[in-house]
Every structure is written in structure tokens, then in C-alpha cells.
Amino acid sequence: MLVRAVALDSNCTEALLLQGKILYKLQEFTDAAAAFENAIKVQKANPNQEAGPPKVNTYYYAGSCNEKAKNMKKAMGHFK
């Protein structure tokens, strides 16, 4: 259901964040990082939407996922 929700509305921040958290729990870190990074892009592009601008924990999750996926360069970019 969640994959379909994201497919139907790729700008739905709540769905992207939930997708990222579920993938993180399933230890699918590369896909989880992509979901969090997409949520950050949507939030930056539309800071006045309901979810508001990107939150610190979104950057943390994106960085943590990239670190666990051994993508250190991307991880460091999120932790700055």
C-alpha cells in the first residue's frame, strides 16, 4: 500500500518518511536512504506544505542509512 501511495503522489512527505522508516527497520538501507533523501527534496521544494521544512531527524535517518549502506560520502553530507 505504501509503495502505491508514493507512486501515486511522489510529493507526499508523510508517505516518503514512513517508507524510509519501514525500510530502515527492514535493514534495506539503500532504499531507505533514497526515501529519506526524496522526502528532504520535497520538503525543501515546498517548505510551506503541511510537513514543513526538513527536520533534523530526517537528515539523521538519511545519514544513518547511507552510513549503514557504506556510502560514507553521502552520509557525511547529511550529518553536517
PDB file of N, CA, C and O in Angstrom:
ATOM      1  N   MET A   1       0.814  -1.194   0.000  1.00  0.00           N
ATOM      2  CA  MET A   1       0.000   0.000   0.000  1.00  0.00           C
ATOM      3  C   MET A   1       0.863   1.265   0.000  1.00  0.00           C
ATOM      4  O   MET A   1       0.590   2.222  -0.725  1.00  0.00           O
ATOM      5  N   LEU A   2       1.895   1.246   0.819  1.00  0.00           N
ATOM      6  CA  LEU A   2       2.734   2.442   0.926  1.00  0.00           C
ATOM      7  C   LEU A   2       3.491   2.719  -0.366  1.00  0.00           C
ATOM      8  O   LEU A   2       3.643   3.874  -0.763  1.00  0.00           O
ATOM      9  N   VAL A   3       3.960   1.674  -1.017  1.00  0.00           N
ATOM     10  CA  VAL A   3       4.656   1.838  -2.297  1.00  0.00           C
ATOM     11  C   VAL A   3       3.702   2.457  -3.312  1.00  0.00           C
ATOM     12  O   VAL A   3       4.093   3.315  -4.103  1.00  0.00           O
ATOM     13  N   ARG A   4       2.462   2.019  -3.282  1.00  0.00           N
ATOM     14  CA  ARG A   4       1.457   2.570  -4.200  1.00  0.00           C
ATOM     15  C   ARG A   4       1.178   4.031  -3.878  1.00  0.00           C
ATOM     16  O   ARG A   4       1.038   4.851  -4.786  1.00  0.00           O
ATOM     17  N   ALA A   5       1.097   4.362  -2.599  1.00  0.00           N
ATOM     18  CA  ALA A   5       0.855   5.753  -2.200  1.00  0.00           C
ATOM     19  C   ALA A   5       1.976   6.665  -2.701  1.00  0.00           C
ATOM     20  O   ALA A   5       1.712   7.759  -3.199  1.00  0.00           O
ATOM     21  N   VAL A   6       3.196   6.225  -2.571  1.00  0.00           N
ATOM     22  CA  VAL A   6       4.341   7.013  -3.048  1.00  0.00           C
ATOM     23  C   VAL A   6       4.310   7.110  -4.576  1.00  0.00           C
ATOM     24  O   VAL A   6       4.632   8.152  -5.148  1.00  0.00           O
ATOM     25  N   ALA A   7       3.919   6.008  -5.229  1.00  0.00           N
ATOM     26  CA  ALA A   7       3.842   6.020  -6.693  1.00  0.00           C
ATOM     27  C   ALA A   7       2.761   6.989  -7.176  1.00  0.00           C
ATOM     28  O   ALA A   7       2.937   7.668  -8.187  1.00  0.00           O
ATOM     29  N   LEU A   8       1.652   7.048  -6.456  1.00  0.00           N
ATOM     30  CA  LEU A   8       0.557   7.945  -6.838  1.00  0.00           C
ATOM     31  C   LEU A   8       0.877   9.401  -6.566  1.00  0.00           C
ATOM     32  O   LEU A   8       0.488  10.278  -7.337  1.00  0.00           O
ATOM     33  N   ASP A   9       1.580   9.665  -5.478  1.00  0.00           N
ATOM     34  CA  ASP A   9       1.929  11.047  -5.125  1.00  0.00           C
ATOM     35  C   ASP A   9       3.350  11.068  -4.576  1.00  0.00           C
ATOM     36  O   ASP A   9       3.569  10.901  -3.377  1.00  0.00           O
ATOM     37  N   SER A  10       4.302  11.275  -5.465  1.00  0.00           N
ATOM     38  CA  SER A  10       5.713  11.252  -5.060  1.00  0.00           C
ATOM     39  C   SER A  10       6.101  12.474  -4.230  1.00  0.00           C
ATOM     40  O   SER A  10       7.237  12.562  -3.764  1.00  0.00           O
ATOM     41  N   ASN A  11       5.180  13.415  -4.038  1.00  0.00           N
ATOM     42  CA  ASN A  11       5.439  14.591  -3.213  1.00  0.00           C
ATOM     43  C   ASN A  11       4.805  14.486  -1.829  1.00  0.00           C
ATOM     44  O   ASN A  11       4.760  15.469  -1.089  1.00  0.00           O
ATOM     45  N   CYS A  12       4.324  13.321  -1.485  1.00  0.00           N
ATOM     46  CA  CYS A  12       3.706  13.118  -0.168  1.00  0.00           C
ATOM     47  C   CYS A  12       4.809  12.819   0.852  1.00  0.00           C
ATOM     48  O   CYS A  12       5.273  11.686   0.980  1.00  0.00           O
ATOM     49  N   THR A  13       5.203  13.844   1.556  1.00  0.00           N
ATOM     50  CA  THR A  13       6.311  13.726   2.508  1.00  0.00           C
ATOM     51  C   THR A  13       6.047  12.662   3.566  1.00  0.00           C
ATOM     52  O   THR A  13       6.940  11.887   3.909  1.00  0.00           O
ATOM     53  N   GLU A  14       4.823  12.626   4.082  1.00  0.00           N
ATOM     54  CA  GLU A  14       4.499  11.664   5.141  1.00  0.00           C
ATOM     55  C   GLU A  14       4.705  10.235   4.662  1.00  0.00           C
ATOM     56  O   GLU A  14       5.239   9.403   5.396  1.00  0.00           O
ATOM     57  N   ALA A  15       4.279   9.941   3.418  1.00  0.00           N
ATOM     58  CA  ALA A  15       4.448   8.591   2.870  1.00  0.00           C
ATOM     59  C   ALA A  15       5.924   8.263   2.670  1.00  0.00           C
ATOM     60  O   ALA A  15       6.357   7.146   2.951  1.00  0.00           O
ATOM     61  N   LEU A  16       6.693   9.233   2.185  1.00  0.00           N
ATOM     62  CA  LEU A  16       8.127   9.015   1.981  1.00  0.00           C
ATOM     63  C   LEU A  16       8.842   8.755   3.303  1.00  0.00           C
ATOM     64  O   LEU A  16       9.694   7.871   3.388  1.00  0.00           O
ATOM     65  N   LEU A  17       8.497   9.523   4.331  1.00  0.00           N
ATOM     66  CA  LEU A  17       9.136   9.337   5.641  1.00  0.00           C
ATOM     67  C   LEU A  17       8.771   7.979   6.235  1.00  0.00           C
ATOM     68  O   LEU A  17       9.627   7.285   6.784  1.00  0.00           O
ATOM     69  N   LEU A  18       7.503   7.605   6.126  1.00  0.00           N
ATOM     70  CA  LEU A  18       7.073   6.312   6.650  1.00  0.00           C
ATOM     71  C   LEU A  18       7.739   5.179   5.886  1.00  0.00           C
ATOM     72  O   LEU A  18       8.167   4.190   6.481  1.00  0.00           O
ATOM     73  N   GLN A  19       7.828   5.321   4.567  1.00  0.00           N
ATOM     74  CA  GLN A  19       8.500   4.316   3.747  1.00  0.00           C
ATOM     75  C   GLN A  19       9.959   4.174   4.182  1.00  0.00           C
ATOM     76  O   GLN A  19      10.464   3.060   4.322  1.00  0.00           O
ATOM     77  N   GLY A  20      10.629   5.301   4.392  1.00  0.00           N
ATOM     78  CA  GLY A  20      12.021   5.264   4.836  1.00  0.00           C
ATOM     79  C   GLY A  20      12.188   4.571   6.175  1.00  0.00           C
ATOM     80  O   GLY A  20      13.118   3.786   6.359  1.00  0.00           O
ATOM     81  N   LYS A  21      11.292   4.856   7.111  1.00  0.00           N
ATOM     82  CA  LYS A  21      11.386   4.237   8.441  1.00  0.00           C
ATOM     83  C   LYS A  21      11.143   2.732   8.379  1.00  0.00           C
ATOM     84  O   LYS A  21      11.817   1.960   9.061  1.00  0.00           O
ATOM     85  N   ILE A  22      10.181   2.320   7.561  1.00  0.00           N
ATOM     86  CA  ILE A  22       9.913   0.883   7.427  1.00  0.00           C
ATOM     87  C   ILE A  22      11.101   0.177   6.785  1.00  0.00           C
ATOM     88  O   ILE A  22      11.524  -0.879   7.255  1.00  0.00           O
ATOM     89  N   LEU A  23      11.639   0.753   5.715  1.00  0.00           N
ATOM     90  CA  LEU A  23      12.800   0.153   5.056  1.00  0.00           C
ATOM     91  C   LEU A  23      14.007   0.122   5.981  1.00  0.00           C
ATOM     92  O   LEU A  23      14.796  -0.822   5.937  1.00  0.00           O
ATOM     93  N   TYR A  24      14.161   1.150   6.827  1.00  0.00           N
ATOM     94  CA  TYR A  24      15.246   1.180   7.808  1.00  0.00           C
ATOM     95  C   TYR A  24      15.111  -0.003   8.772  1.00  0.00           C
ATOM     96  O   TYR A  24      16.086  -0.701   9.053  1.00  0.00           O
ATOM     97  N   LYS A  25      13.900  -0.218   9.270  1.00  0.00           N
ATOM     98  CA  LYS A  25      13.660  -1.333  10.207  1.00  0.00           C
ATOM     99  C   LYS A  25      13.904  -2.682   9.544  1.00  0.00           C
ATOM    100  O   LYS A  25      14.316  -3.641  10.198  1.00  0.00           O
ATOM    101  N   LEU A  26      13.645  -2.749   8.229  1.00  0.00           N
ATOM    102  CA  LEU A  26      13.880  -3.986   7.478  1.00  0.00           C
ATOM    103  C   LEU A  26      15.346  -4.119   7.051  1.00  0.00           C
ATOM    104  O   LEU A  26      15.718  -5.086   6.387  1.00  0.00           O
ATOM    105  N   GLN A  27      16.166  -3.153   7.432  1.00  0.00           N
ATOM    106  CA  GLN A  27      17.590  -3.100   7.120  1.00  0.00           C
ATOM    107  C   GLN A  27      17.856  -3.029   5.616  1.00  0.00           C
ATOM    108  O   GLN A  27      18.863  -3.546   5.131  1.00  0.00           O
ATOM    109  N   GLU A  28      16.952  -2.390   4.890  1.00  0.00           N
ATOM    110  CA  GLU A  28      17.142  -2.123   3.462  1.00  0.00           C
ATOM    111  C   GLU A  28      17.614  -0.669   3.356  1.00  0.00           C
ATOM    112  O   GLU A  28      16.872   0.223   2.946  1.00  0.00           O
ATOM    113  N   PHE A  29      18.867  -0.472   3.739  1.00  0.00           N
ATOM    114  CA  PHE A  29      19.385   0.873   3.968  1.00  0.00           C
ATOM    115  C   PHE A  29      19.508   1.726   2.707  1.00  0.00           C
ATOM    116  O   PHE A  29      19.277   2.934   2.766  1.00  0.00           O
ATOM    117  N   THR A  30      19.862   1.135   1.582  1.00  0.00           N
ATOM    118  CA  THR A  30      19.991   1.916   0.357  1.00  0.00           C
ATOM    119  C   THR A  30      18.635   2.488  -0.066  1.00  0.00           C
ATOM    120  O   THR A  30      18.529   3.664  -0.415  1.00  0.00           O
ATOM    121  N   ASP A  31      17.609   1.649  -0.033  1.00  0.00           N
ATOM    122  CA  ASP A  31      16.264   2.113  -0.391  1.00  0.00           C
ATOM    123  C   ASP A  31      15.717   3.083   0.653  1.00  0.00           C
ATOM    124  O   ASP A  31      15.028   4.045   0.311  1.00  0.00           O
ATOM    125  N   ALA A  32      16.019   2.835   1.909  1.00  0.00           N
ATOM    126  CA  ALA A  32      15.568   3.733   2.972  1.00  0.00           C
ATOM    127  C   ALA A  32      16.204   5.109   2.802  1.00  0.00           C
ATOM    128  O   ALA A  32      15.532   6.131   2.944  1.00  0.00           O
ATOM    129  N   ALA A  33      17.494   5.132   2.498  1.00  0.00           N
ATOM    130  CA  ALA A  33      18.183   6.412   2.290  1.00  0.00           C
ATOM    131  C   ALA A  33      17.545   7.178   1.145  1.00  0.00           C
ATOM    132  O   ALA A  33      17.361   8.392   1.233  1.00  0.00           O
ATOM    133  N   ALA A  34      17.208   6.479   0.074  1.00  0.00           N
ATOM    134  CA  ALA A  34      16.572   7.131  -1.076  1.00  0.00           C
ATOM    135  C   ALA A  34      15.232   7.746  -0.678  1.00  0.00           C
ATOM    136  O   ALA A  34      14.910   8.855  -1.104  1.00  0.00           O
ATOM    137  N   ALA A  35      14.454   7.037   0.131  1.00  0.00           N
ATOM    138  CA  ALA A  35      13.166   7.564   0.574  1.00  0.00           C
ATOM    139  C   ALA A  35      13.356   8.821   1.426  1.00  0.00           C
ATOM    140  O   ALA A  35      12.649   9.811   1.233  1.00  0.00           O
ATOM    141  N   PHE A  36      14.298   8.789   2.360  1.00  0.00           N
ATOM    142  CA  PHE A  36      14.554   9.967   3.197  1.00  0.00           C
ATOM    143  C   PHE A  36      15.091  11.127   2.363  1.00  0.00           C
ATOM    144  O   PHE A  36      14.708  12.276   2.581  1.00  0.00           O
ATOM    145  N   GLU A  37      15.966  10.837   1.420  1.00  0.00           N
ATOM    146  CA  GLU A  37      16.516  11.900   0.569  1.00  0.00           C
ATOM    147  C   GLU A  37      15.426  12.515  -0.306  1.00  0.00           C
ATOM    148  O   GLU A  37      15.429  13.723  -0.542  1.00  0.00           O
ATOM    149  N   ASN A  38      14.493  11.692  -0.790  1.00  0.00           N
ATOM    150  CA  ASN A  38      13.370  12.226  -1.561  1.00  0.00           C
ATOM    151  C   ASN A  38      12.476  13.094  -0.682  1.00  0.00           C
ATOM    152  O   ASN A  38      11.983  14.129  -1.128  1.00  0.00           O
ATOM    153  N   ALA A  39      12.267  12.676   0.561  1.00  0.00           N
ATOM    154  CA  ALA A  39      11.462  13.483   1.485  1.00  0.00           C
ATOM    155  C   ALA A  39      12.131  14.837   1.721  1.00  0.00           C
ATOM    156  O   ALA A  39      11.451  15.862   1.764  1.00  0.00           O
ATOM    157  N   ILE A  40      13.434  14.850   1.870  1.00  0.00           N
ATOM    158  CA  ILE A  40      14.169  16.101   2.071  1.00  0.00           C
ATOM    159  C   ILE A  40      14.001  17.003   0.853  1.00  0.00           C
ATOM    160  O   ILE A  40      13.766  18.202   0.999  1.00  0.00           O
ATOM    161  N   LYS A  41      14.120  16.436  -0.346  1.00  0.00           N
ATOM    162  CA  LYS A  41      13.962  17.231  -1.571  1.00  0.00           C
ATOM    163  C   LYS A  41      12.571  17.844  -1.659  1.00  0.00           C
ATOM    164  O   LYS A  41      12.420  19.017  -2.000  1.00  0.00           O
ATOM    165  N   VAL A  42      11.553  17.040  -1.347  1.00  0.00           N
ATOM    166  CA  VAL A  42      10.174  17.541  -1.406  1.00  0.00           C
ATOM    167  C   VAL A  42       9.968  18.640  -0.361  1.00  0.00           C
ATOM    168  O   VAL A  42       9.351  19.664  -0.654  1.00  0.00           O
ATOM    169  N   GLN A  43      10.475  18.433   0.839  1.00  0.00           N
ATOM    170  CA  GLN A  43      10.310  19.429   1.896  1.00  0.00           C
ATOM    171  C   GLN A  43      11.056  20.716   1.574  1.00  0.00           C
ATOM    172  O   GLN A  43      10.566  21.804   1.874  1.00  0.00           O
ATOM    173  N   LYS A  44      12.226  20.608   0.973  1.00  0.00           N
ATOM    174  CA  LYS A  44      12.975  21.813   0.594  1.00  0.00           C
ATOM    175  C   LYS A  44      12.261  22.572  -0.515  1.00  0.00           C
ATOM    176  O   LYS A  44      12.243  23.803  -0.520  1.00  0.00           O
ATOM    177  N   ALA A  45      11.671  21.832  -1.460  1.00  0.00           N
ATOM    178  CA  ALA A  45      10.983  22.462  -2.587  1.00  0.00           C
ATOM    179  C   ALA A  45       9.663  23.104  -2.168  1.00  0.00           C
ATOM    180  O   ALA A  45       9.214  24.066  -2.792  1.00  0.00           O
ATOM    181  N   ASN A  46       9.040  22.576  -1.116  1.00  0.00           N
ATOM    182  CA  ASN A  46       7.736  23.056  -0.659  1.00  0.00           C
ATOM    183  C   ASN A  46       7.741  23.279   0.858  1.00  0.00           C
ATOM    184  O   ASN A  46       7.023  22.581   1.575  1.00  0.00           O
ATOM    185  N   PRO A  47       8.525  24.225   1.357  1.00  0.00           N
ATOM    186  CA  PRO A  47       8.651  24.386   2.813  1.00  0.00           C
ATOM    187  C   PRO A  47       7.354  24.809   3.512  1.00  0.00           C
ATOM    188  O   PRO A  47       7.234  24.670   4.729  1.00  0.00           O
ATOM    189  N   ASN A  48       6.395  25.318   2.755  1.00  0.00           N
ATOM    190  CA  ASN A  48       5.139  25.769   3.363  1.00  0.00           C
ATOM    191  C   ASN A  48       4.061  24.696   3.374  1.00  0.00           C
ATOM    192  O   ASN A  48       2.933  24.958   3.793  1.00  0.00           O
ATOM    193  N   GLN A  49       4.391  23.494   2.921  1.00  0.00           N
ATOM    194  CA  GLN A  49       3.406  22.410   2.960  1.00  0.00           C
ATOM    195  C   GLN A  49       3.178  21.985   4.403  1.00  0.00           C
ATOM    196  O   GLN A  49       3.854  22.460   5.315  1.00  0.00           O
ATOM    197  N   GLU A  50       2.230  21.096   4.598  1.00  0.00           N
ATOM    198  CA  GLU A  50       1.846  20.664   5.942  1.00  0.00           C
ATOM    199  C   GLU A  50       3.031  20.135   6.760  1.00  0.00           C
ATOM    200  O   GLU A  50       3.137  20.417   7.953  1.00  0.00           O
ATOM    201  N   ALA A  51       3.918  19.370   6.118  1.00  0.00           N
ATOM    202  CA  ALA A  51       5.063  18.783   6.836  1.00  0.00           C
ATOM    203  C   ALA A  51       6.132  19.817   7.169  1.00  0.00           C
ATOM    204  O   ALA A  51       6.960  19.589   8.051  1.00  0.00           O
ATOM    205  N   GLY A  52       6.121  20.944   6.476  1.00  0.00           N
ATOM    206  CA  GLY A  52       7.099  21.992   6.735  1.00  0.00           C
ATOM    207  C   GLY A  52       8.462  21.656   6.162  1.00  0.00           C
ATOM    208  O   GLY A  52       8.601  20.689   5.413  1.00  0.00           O
ATOM    209  N   PRO A  53       9.475  22.452   6.509  1.00  0.00           N
ATOM    210  CA  PRO A  53      10.831  22.192   6.001  1.00  0.00           C
ATOM    211  C   PRO A  53      11.404  20.914   6.619  1.00  0.00           C
ATOM    212  O   PRO A  53      10.873  20.412   7.609  1.00  0.00           O
ATOM    213  N   PRO A  54      12.484  20.388   6.041  1.00  0.00           N
ATOM    214  CA  PRO A  54      13.080  19.151   6.565  1.00  0.00           C
ATOM    215  C   PRO A  54      13.455  19.282   8.043  1.00  0.00           C
ATOM    216  O   PRO A  54      13.969  20.311   8.482  1.00  0.00           O
ATOM    217  N   LYS A  55      13.191  18.235   8.779  1.00  0.00           N
ATOM    218  CA  LYS A  55      13.522  18.194  10.207  1.00  0.00           C
ATOM    219  C   LYS A  55      14.896  17.556  10.408  1.00  0.00           C
ATOM    220  O   LYS A  55      15.389  16.839   9.537  1.00  0.00           O
ATOM    221  N   VAL A  56      15.489  17.815  11.527  1.00  0.00           N
ATOM    222  CA  VAL A  56      16.815  17.284  11.844  1.00  0.00           C
ATOM    223  C   VAL A  56      16.812  15.756  11.796  1.00  0.00           C
ATOM    224  O   VAL A  56      17.764  15.153  11.299  1.00  0.00           O
ATOM    225  N   ASN A  57      15.761  15.128  12.302  1.00  0.00           N
ATOM    226  CA  ASN A  57      15.751  13.660  12.332  1.00  0.00           C
ATOM    227  C   ASN A  57      15.695  13.056  10.933  1.00  0.00           C
ATOM    228  O   ASN A  57      16.143  11.926  10.739  1.00  0.00           O
ATOM    229  N   THR A  58      15.154  13.780   9.954  1.00  0.00           N
ATOM    230  CA  THR A  58      15.145  13.275   8.579  1.00  0.00           C
ATOM    231  C   THR A  58      16.568  13.213   8.042  1.00  0.00           C
ATOM    232  O   THR A  58      16.950  12.240   7.391  1.00  0.00           O
ATOM    233  N   TYR A  59      17.351  14.251   8.313  1.00  0.00           N
ATOM    234  CA  TYR A  59      18.765  14.242   7.911  1.00  0.00           C
ATOM    235  C   TYR A  59      19.520  13.131   8.644  1.00  0.00           C
ATOM    236  O   TYR A  59      20.371  12.460   8.061  1.00  0.00           O
ATOM    237  N   TYR A  60      19.200  12.944   9.922  1.00  0.00           N
ATOM    238  CA  TYR A  60      19.857  11.893  10.705  1.00  0.00           C
ATOM    239  C   TYR A  60      19.589  10.516  10.090  1.00  0.00           C
ATOM    240  O   TYR A  60      20.513   9.732   9.867  1.00  0.00           O
ATOM    241  N   TYR A  61      18.313  10.236   9.819  1.00  0.00           N
ATOM    242  CA  TYR A  61      17.965   8.939   9.225  1.00  0.00           C
ATOM    243  C   TYR A  61      18.634   8.760   7.861  1.00  0.00           C
ATOM    244  O   TYR A  61      19.154   7.683   7.569  1.00  0.00           O
ATOM    245  N   ALA A  62      18.628   9.793   7.029  1.00  0.00           N
ATOM    246  CA  ALA A  62      19.264   9.702   5.710  1.00  0.00           C
ATOM    247  C   ALA A  62      20.756   9.414   5.872  1.00  0.00           C
ATOM    248  O   ALA A  62      21.304   8.564   5.169  1.00  0.00           O
ATOM    249  N   GLY A  63      21.407  10.112   6.787  1.00  0.00           N
ATOM    250  CA  GLY A  63      22.837   9.887   7.031  1.00  0.00           C
ATOM    251  C   GLY A  63      23.117   8.513   7.593  1.00  0.00           C
ATOM    252  O   GLY A  63      24.064   7.844   7.180  1.00  0.00           O
ATOM    253  N   SER A  64      22.295   8.094   8.534  1.00  0.00           N
ATOM    254  CA  SER A  64      22.477   6.784   9.156  1.00  0.00           C
ATOM    255  C   SER A  64      22.294   5.658   8.141  1.00  0.00           C
ATOM    256  O   SER A  64      23.054   4.690   8.136  1.00  0.00           O
ATOM    257  N   CYS A  65      21.288   5.790   7.287  1.00  0.00           N
ATOM    258  CA  CYS A  65      21.063   4.770   6.250  1.00  0.00           C
ATOM    259  C   CYS A  65      22.244   4.695   5.300  1.00  0.00           C
ATOM    260  O   CYS A  65      22.695   3.606   4.946  1.00  0.00           O
ATOM    261  N   ASN A  66      22.741   5.844   4.888  1.00  0.00           N
ATOM    262  CA  ASN A  66      23.893   5.857   3.980  1.00  0.00           C
ATOM    263  C   ASN A  66      25.124   5.276   4.657  1.00  0.00           C
ATOM    264  O   ASN A  66      25.908   4.573   4.020  1.00  0.00           O
ATOM    265  N   GLU A  67      25.298   5.560   5.928  1.00  0.00           N
ATOM    266  CA  GLU A  67      26.438   5.001   6.667  1.00  0.00           C
ATOM    267  C   GLU A  67      26.342   3.477   6.704  1.00  0.00           C
ATOM    268  O   GLU A  67      27.329   2.783   6.460  1.00  0.00           O
ATOM    269  N   LYS A  68      25.158   2.961   7.007  1.00  0.00           N
ATOM    270  CA  LYS A  68      24.973   1.510   7.082  1.00  0.00           C
ATOM    271  C   LYS A  68      25.091   0.853   5.707  1.00  0.00           C
ATOM    272  O   LYS A  68      25.434  -0.325   5.603  1.00  0.00           O
ATOM    273  N   ALA A  69      24.803   1.625   4.649  1.00  0.00           N
ATOM    274  CA  ALA A  69      24.940   1.121   3.281  1.00  0.00           C
ATOM    275  C   ALA A  69      26.364   1.325   2.757  1.00  0.00           C
ATOM    276  O   ALA A  69      26.644   1.070   1.586  1.00  0.00           O
ATOM    277  N   LYS A  70      27.250   1.783   3.627  1.00  0.00           N
ATOM    278  CA  LYS A  70      28.672   2.001   3.306  1.00  0.00           C
ATOM    279  C   LYS A  70      28.889   3.121   2.285  1.00  0.00           C
ATOM    280  O   LYS A  70      29.862   3.103   1.531  1.00  0.00           O
ATOM    281  N   ASN A  71      27.984   4.084   2.269  1.00  0.00           N
ATOM    282  CA  ASN A  71      28.116   5.237   1.389  1.00  0.00           C
ATOM    283  C   ASN A  71      28.492   6.434   2.266  1.00  0.00           C
ATOM    284  O   ASN A  71      27.665   7.305   2.537  1.00  0.00           O
ATOM    285  N   MET A  72      29.744   6.460   2.700  1.00  0.00           N
ATOM    286  CA  MET A  72      30.204   7.416   3.695  1.00  0.00           C
ATOM    287  C   MET A  72      30.169   8.874   3.209  1.00  0.00           C
ATOM    288  O   MET A  72      29.885   9.779   3.993  1.00  0.00           O
ATOM    289  N   LYS A  73      30.452   9.097   1.941  1.00  0.00           N
ATOM    290  CA  LYS A  73      30.463  10.449   1.418  1.00  0.00           C
ATOM    291  C   LYS A  73      29.070  11.087   1.540  1.00  0.00           C
ATOM    292  O   LYS A  73      28.936  12.228   1.982  1.00  0.00           O
ATOM    293  N   LYS A  74      28.042  10.334   1.144  1.00  0.00           N
ATOM    294  CA  LYS A  74      26.671  10.819   1.276  1.00  0.00           C
ATOM    295  C   LYS A  74      26.280  10.967   2.750  1.00  0.00           C
ATOM    296  O   LYS A  74      25.612  11.927   3.135  1.00  0.00           O
ATOM    297  N   ALA A  75      26.705  10.012   3.554  1.00  0.00           N
ATOM    298  CA  ALA A  75      26.370  10.051   4.973  1.00  0.00           C
ATOM    299  C   ALA A  75      26.901  11.325   5.613  1.00  0.00           C
ATOM    300  O   ALA A  75      26.179  11.994   6.352  1.00  0.00           O
ATOM    301  N   MET A  76      28.149  11.664   5.339  1.00  0.00           N
ATOM    302  CA  MET A  76      28.754  12.860   5.921  1.00  0.00           C
ATOM    303  C   MET A  76      28.022  14.125   5.479  1.00  0.00           C
ATOM    304  O   MET A  76      27.937  15.090   6.238  1.00  0.00           O
ATOM    305  N   GLY A  77      27.496  14.124   4.258  1.00  0.00           N
ATOM    306  CA  GLY A  77      26.747  15.277   3.773  1.00  0.00           C
ATOM    307  C   GLY A  77      25.487  15.519   4.585  1.00  0.00           C
ATOM    308  O   GLY A  77      25.074  16.665   4.762  1.00  0.00           O
ATOM    309  N   HIS A  78      24.874  14.459   5.078  1.00  0.00           N
ATOM    310  CA  HIS A  78      23.659  14.602   5.883  1.00  0.00           C
ATOM    311  C   HIS A  78      23.968  14.952   7.336  1.00  0.00           C
ATOM    312  O   HIS A  78      23.138  15.551   8.020  1.00  0.00           O
ATOM    313  N   PHE A  79      25.139  14.585   7.802  1.00  0.00           N
ATOM    314  CA  PHE A  79      25.493  14.850   9.197  1.00  0.00           C
ATOM    315  C   PHE A  79      26.101  16.227   9.423  1.00  0.00           C
ATOM    316  O   PHE A  79      26.344  16.606  10.568  1.00  0.00           O
ATOM    317  N   LYS A  80      26.354  16.987   8.355  1.00  0.00           N
ATOM    318  CA  LYS A  80      26.953  18.324   8.513  1.00  0.00           C
ATOM    319  C   LYS A  80      25.988  19.271   9.151  1.00  0.00           C
ATOM    320  O   LYS A  80      26.317  20.438   9.363  1.00  0.00           O
TER     321      LYS A  80
END
